[in-house]
Amino acid sequence: MQFKKKIIYSALISTITLITSIILPIIPCRLAPSVPKPIYKWAICSLNPDKVTNINSLREFFGYTTSLTESYFLTLIIAFTASMIFFHFATKKPKN
């Protein structure tokens, strides 16, 4: 597979992943009550802005960030990188 096609397919997959993560809960996140020393529990969350805003709880997407914008970028970057690595190994031509 040509490099240009790998980039196009990877961009398409990452865009579909981002749209799916807004509709369905597929993103790992840590949830905790809003107290001084919270105890986090891992869960699967959605990136829907209507469902994220909750005053009584803390939510860290990917266990890293509380920002919804950063989690959008992380979703795009992780999906793009994973699909590029997959296409690199899956579309290798066998050596004769």
Order of alpha helices (4+ residues) and beta strands (2+ residues): alpha-beta-beta-alpha-beta-alpha
